């Protein structure tokens, strides 16, 4: 899968991000637009904590994953399996990626960025069970942050509250526009803090939900807005590949970008996307725009015609 895509939820256990660390959406159905709006708000609302792991190779990010329990003050990381099993999967990802270290990051929806007792306990657990710890970043809601770092003796220490250098951060954002975060070198801890801040505030992607034929949620991912600019048949093929891996037949998406909303309408008309919602900040402002097509309708018709010949 494209490295720019961030998987938020996966119905199938055999695939990455499979319900681990997320609210259980197995039986959640999208019966109407209100259900859809509620779910989309869950995945974009900055009032909830999000926990991230950055897998590193020297000073480059190889991959990152995010977890949220849709709660304002905690993230439950092991909801459907034992802690040992969950950490085993983290270690397997590190081996599979050939990473040699990792950073942790999470946000506090309040303006209080100092780590809690639970933050220290979780950090210590990672250090004991996963080799390669480089640091844990805690972001506040107003560009403030603190760090949990390990000293030479192996003890954990925290820095005092600091604030982003907004001039340097703007320069970083310009660099992100030219590259992806995976092509940016993490020359120091400040750069990684910028990356964490960017991902927490990123409005350049749209939450996209994959549903089965009964409208059960199978997967939730963040799609970069720029990907909706491509030709209808190209995006259709890309989404079909994802849908096949998670057993989905319909796709719905939401966006905060007006131009992206217009682009997505093309893909609704083409039959790739089932439904779309447009948000202006926290407000749902666009009328319902729905297609009753199935993602695989064209393929089914083509195969049916061949069978009749």
C-alpha positions as CSV (number, residue, x, y, z in Angstrom):
1,X,0.0,0.0,0.0
2,X,1.1,3.6,-0.7
3,X,3.2,4.9,2.2
4,X,1.1,8.0,2.3
5,X,-2.0,6.1,3.3
6,X,-2.6,5.9,7.0
7,X,-4.8,2.9,8.0
8,X,-7.1,3.8,10.9
9,X,-9.0,0.6,11.2
10,X,-9.0,-2.9,9.6
11,X,-11.8,-5.4,10.1
12,X,-9.6,-8.4,9.4
13,X,-7.2,-9.6,12.0
14,X,-4.6,-10.8,9.4
15,X,-3.9,-7.3,8.2
16,X,-2.0,-4.5,9.8
17,X,-3.9,-2.1,12.2
18,X,-6.6,-4.8,12.7
19,X,-8.8,-3.2,15.4
20,X,-5.7,-3.1,17.6
21,X,-5.8,0.1,19.7
22,X,-9.1,1.3,18.2
23,X,-12.7,1.4,19.3
24,X,-14.4,-1.8,18.1
25,X,-16.3,-0.9,15.0
26,X,-17.1,-4.5,14.0
27,X,-20.8,-4.1,14.4
28,X,-21.0,-0.4,13.5
29,X,-23.2,0.2,10.5
30,X,-23.7,3.3,8.4
31,X,-27.5,3.3,8.1
32,X,-27.9,7.0,7.3
33,X,-26.0,10.3,6.9
34,X,-26.1,11.0,10.6
35,X,-24.2,7.7,11.3
36,X,-21.7,8.7,8.6
37,X,-21.2,12.2,10.0
38,X,-20.7,10.9,13.5
39,X,-18.1,8.4,12.5
40,X,-16.2,10.9,10.3
41,X,-16.1,13.3,13.2
42,X,-14.6,10.6,15.4
43,X,-11.7,10.2,13.1
44,X,-10.9,13.8,12.6
45,X,-11.7,15.4,15.9
46,X,-8.5,16.8,17.6
47,X,-10.1,16.6,21.0
48,X,-9.2,12.9,21.2
49,X,-5.9,11.4,22.0
50,X,-3.9,9.7,19.3
51,X,-0.9,7.5,19.9
52,X,1.8,7.0,17.2
53,X,4.8,4.8,16.6
54,X,7.5,6.0,14.2
55,X,9.7,3.2,12.9
56,X,13.2,4.5,12.1
57,X,16.2,3.4,10.0
58,X,19.0,5.6,11.2
59,X,17.5,9.1,10.7
60,X,14.7,8.3,8.3
61,X,11.1,7.3,9.0
62,X,10.3,4.0,7.4
63,X,6.7,3.9,8.5
64,X,4.4,5.1,11.2
65,X,1.1,3.9,12.6
66,X,-1.5,5.6,14.7
67,X,-4.0,4.4,17.4
68,X,-7.0,6.0,18.9
69,X,-9.8,4.9,21.2
70,X,-11.9,7.9,20.5
71,X,-11.5,9.1,24.1
72,X,-10.4,12.6,25.3
73,X,-7.8,11.4,27.8
74,X,-6.5,8.0,26.9
75,X,-5.7,5.5,24.2
76,X,-6.3,1.8,25.0
77,X,-3.7,-0.1,23.0
78,X,-4.6,-3.7,23.6
79,X,-8.3,-4.1,23.3
80,X,-8.7,-7.6,21.8
81,X,-5.5,-9.4,22.7
82,X,-2.9,-9.7,25.5
83,X,-0.2,-7.1,26.0
84,X,2.4,-9.8,25.2
85,X,0.8,-10.5,21.8
86,X,0.4,-6.8,20.9
87,X,4.1,-6.1,21.7
88,X,5.1,-9.3,19.7
89,X,3.4,-7.7,16.7
90,X,5.3,-4.5,17.2
91,X,8.6,-6.4,17.3
92,X,7.6,-8.3,14.1
93,X,6.9,-5.0,12.3
94,X,10.3,-3.7,13.3
95,X,11.9,-6.9,11.8
96,X,9.8,-6.8,8.7
97,X,10.7,-3.1,8.1
98,X,14.3,-3.7,9.0
99,X,14.1,-0.7,11.4
100,X,16.8,-0.1,14.0
101,X,14.8,2.1,16.3
102,X,11.5,3.9,17.0
103,X,10.0,7.0,18.5
104,X,6.7,7.2,20.4
105,X,4.3,10.2,20.2
106,X,0.9,11.2,21.5
107,X,-1.1,14.3,22.1
108,X,-2.9,15.7,25.1
109,X,-6.1,17.5,24.0
110,X,-5.6,19.8,27.0
111,X,-2.8,22.4,27.0
112,X,-0.9,20.3,29.5
113,X,1.9,18.5,27.8
114,X,3.8,17.2,30.8
115,X,3.7,13.3,30.8
116,X,1.4,11.6,33.2
117,X,2.3,8.6,35.4
118,X,0.6,6.3,32.9
119,X,2.8,7.9,30.1
120,X,5.9,6.9,32.0
121,X,4.6,3.4,32.7
122,X,3.8,2.8,29.0
123,X,7.2,4.2,28.0
124,X,9.0,1.9,30.4
125,X,6.9,-1.1,29.1
126,X,8.0,-0.3,25.5
127,X,11.6,0.0,26.6
128,X,11.5,-3.4,28.3
129,X,9.7,-5.2,25.5
130,X,10.8,-3.5,22.3
131,X,14.5,-2.7,21.6
132,X,15.4,0.6,19.9
133,X,13.6,3.3,22.0
134,X,14.6,6.8,20.9
135,X,12.2,9.0,22.8
136,X,8.5,9.8,23.5
137,X,7.0,13.1,22.5
138,X,3.9,14.5,24.3
139,X,2.2,17.3,22.4
140,X,-0.1,19.8,24.0
141,X,-2.9,21.7,22.1
142,X,-1.1,25.0,21.6
143,X,2.3,24.1,20.0
144,X,3.7,23.1,23.4
145,X,5.4,19.7,24.0
146,X,7.6,17.8,26.4
147,X,9.8,14.7,26.0
148,X,10.5,11.5,27.8
149,X,14.1,10.4,27.1
150,X,16.4,7.7,28.4
151,X,19.7,8.8,29.9
152,X,23.0,6.9,29.7
153,X,22.2,5.0,32.8
154,X,18.9,3.8,31.4
155,X,16.8,6.1,33.6
156,X,13.8,8.0,32.2
157,X,13.8,11.7,32.4
158,X,11.4,14.4,31.1
159,X,12.1,17.8,29.7
160,X,10.3,20.9,30.8
161,X,7.5,22.2,28.6
162,X,8.9,23.7,25.4
163,X,7.2,25.4,22.4
164,X,7.6,24.9,18.7
165,X,9.8,27.3,16.8
166,X,7.0,28.4,14.5
167,X,9.5,29.9,11.9
168,X,11.4,26.6,11.6
169,X,8.1,24.7,11.6
170,X,6.9,26.7,8.6
171,X,10.1,25.9,6.8
172,X,9.5,22.2,7.6
173,X,6.0,22.4,6.2
174,X,7.4,23.8,2.9
175,X,9.8,20.8,2.8
176,X,6.9,18.4,3.4
177,X,5.0,20.0,0.4
178,X,8.0,19.1,-1.8
179,X,8.6,15.7,-0.4
180,X,6.7,13.2,1.9
181,X,7.6,12.8,5.6
182,X,9.4,9.5,4.6
183,X,11.9,11.5,2.5
184,X,12.8,14.0,5.3
185,X,15.8,13.3,7.4
186,X,15.3,13.4,11.2
187,X,18.4,15.4,11.9
188,X,17.4,16.1,15.5
189,X,14.5,15.7,17.9
190,X,13.0,19.0,16.8
191,X,12.4,17.7,13.3
192,X,10.6,14.7,14.7
193,X,8.4,17.0,16.8
194,X,7.5,18.8,13.7
195,X,6.6,15.6,12.0
196,X,4.4,14.6,15.0
197,X,2.7,18.0,15.0
198,X,2.1,17.9,11.3
199,X,0.4,14.5,11.5
200,X,-1.8,15.5,14.3
201,X,-3.0,18.7,12.5
202,X,-2.9,17.4,8.9
203,X,-6.0,18.5,7.0
204,X,-4.5,17.4,3.7
205,X,-6.0,14.0,3.9
206,X,-9.6,12.7,3.9
207,X,-10.9,9.8,6.1
208,X,-12.2,7.1,3.8
209,X,-14.3,4.2,5.1
210,X,-14.6,0.8,3.4
211,X,-17.9,-1.1,3.9
212,X,-19.1,-4.6,3.2
213,X,-22.4,-5.3,1.3
214,X,-24.3,-5.1,4.6
215,X,-22.7,-1.7,5.4
216,X,-20.5,-3.0,8.2
217,X,-17.2,-1.1,8.5
218,X,-14.2,-3.2,7.2
219,X,-11.4,-0.6,7.1
220,X,-10.8,3.2,7.7
221,X,-7.8,4.9,6.1
222,X,-6.7,8.5,5.5
223,X,-6.3,9.2,1.8
224,X,-4.1,12.2,0.8
225,X,-6.3,14.8,-0.9
226,X,-4.0,14.9,-4.0
227,X,-4.8,11.3,-4.8
228,X,-8.4,12.2,-5.7
229,X,-7.1,14.4,-8.6
230,X,-6.2,11.3,-10.7
231,X,-8.3,9.8,-13.4
232,X,-11.4,7.9,-12.4
233,X,-10.3,4.5,-13.6
234,X,-6.9,4.8,-11.9
235,X,-8.4,5.6,-8.4
236,X,-11.1,2.9,-9.0
237,X,-8.4,0.3,-9.5
238,X,-6.4,1.4,-6.5
239,X,-9.5,1.3,-4.2
240,X,-10.5,-2.1,-5.6
241,X,-7.2,-3.5,-4.5
242,X,-7.7,-2.3,-1.0
243,X,-11.3,-3.4,-0.9
244,X,-10.3,-7.0,-1.9
245,X,-7.9,-7.2,1.0
246,X,-10.6,-6.3,3.6
247,X,-13.8,-7.7,2.0
248,X,-15.3,-4.3,1.2
249,X,-17.7,-3.4,-1.6
250,X,-18.6,0.2,-0.9
251,X,-16.5,3.3,-0.1
252,X,-17.6,6.5,1.7
253,X,-15.3,9.5,2.4
254,X,-15.3,12.9,4.0
255,X,-13.2,15.9,3.4
256,X,-12.5,19.4,4.8
257,X,-11.2,20.7,1.5
258,X,-13.7,22.3,-1.0
259,X,-11.6,21.5,-4.1
260,X,-11.2,17.9,-3.0
261,X,-14.9,17.6,-2.5
262,X,-15.4,18.6,-6.1
263,X,-12.8,16.1,-7.3
264,X,-14.4,13.3,-5.2
265,X,-17.8,14.0,-6.9
266,X,-16.2,12.7,-10.1
267,X,-15.4,9.4,-8.5
268,X,-18.9,9.2,-7.0
269,X,-20.3,9.6,-10.5
270,X,-17.9,7.0,-11.8
271,X,-19.1,4.5,-9.3
272,X,-16.0,4.2,-7.1
273,X,-17.2,6.1,-4.1
274,X,-20.6,5.4,-2.6
275,X,-21.1,8.6,-0.5
276,X,-19.3,11.8,0.4
277,X,-19.5,14.5,3.1
278,X,-17.9,17.9,3.2
279,X,-17.0,19.6,6.5
280,X,-16.1,23.3,7.0
281,X,-14.2,23.1,10.3
282,X,-16.5,21.3,12.8
283,X,-19.6,21.9,10.7
284,X,-21.2,19.5,8.2
285,X,-22.1,21.9,5.3
286,X,-22.6,19.8,2.1
287,X,-25.8,18.1,1.1
288,X,-25.8,14.4,0.8
289,X,-24.3,13.2,-2.5
290,X,-24.7,9.5,-3.0
291,X,-24.2,6.9,-5.6
292,X,-26.1,3.6,-5.4
293,X,-23.4,1.8,-7.3
294,X,-21.3,-1.0,-6.0
295,X,-17.5,-0.7,-6.3
296,X,-17.4,-3.9,-8.3
297,X,-20.6,-3.3,-10.4
298,X,-18.7,-2.8,-13.7
299,X,-16.5,-5.8,-13.2
300,X,-19.6,-8.0,-12.3
301,X,-21.4,-6.8,-15.5
302,X,-18.4,-7.5,-17.7
303,X,-18.0,-11.0,-16.3
304,X,-21.7,-11.6,-16.7
305,X,-21.6,-10.7,-20.4
306,X,-18.7,-13.0,-21.0
307,X,-20.6,-15.8,-19.3
308,X,-23.6,-15.3,-21.6
309,X,-21.5,-15.5,-24.7
